[in-house]
Amino acid sequence: MLALLAAAVPGSAKAQTSHIVTSIVTDPISGVALNGYDPVSYFTEPEPLIGDRAYEVVWGGVPWYFANAANREVFVRTPEAYAPQFGGYGAMSVSRGYLAEGNPRIYVVAYGQLFLFYSSGNRDAFLMSERESLLAATENWPSVSADLSDQ
């Protein structure tokens, strides 16, 4: 299933460029997105909350867990607003031209969107040049993600 994820870059001519994501990073054992963390909680809590299987939703072909029914319902209405950008692949890695799975515990919420990173060093590099990194990631996404539909 295709999921549209937007990466907004302030001041960019492509401020609302859509990224068609055909693969979402999942936990290799459970198959759940964000290793079971509640995607809405990244935006509403000081730290993301672990979701509960009782509040599961399948979106983009994978299960997502939520900490409560309210968060699940918010996500169902606008999943693109809460799902990690670039399908959960590391934003800085995409910016540098390659794919690396993002770690749900290493993240930034910027420009109203969730970005994951492979390492804290990648996150720190991103924070030093957010705008430039997002512009590069947006430009690189079509080529680095081209093979994902084959997986």
PyMOL commands that set and color helices and strands:
alter all, ss='L'
color gray80, all
select helices_A, chain A and resi 34-36+41-44+69-77+79-82+85-88+91-95+120-128+130-144+148-150
alter helices_A, ss='H'
color red, helices_A
select strands_A, chain A and resi 3-7+17-21+52-59+62-66+103-110+113-117
alter strands_A, ss='S'
color yellow, strands_A
deselect
rebuild
show_as cartoon
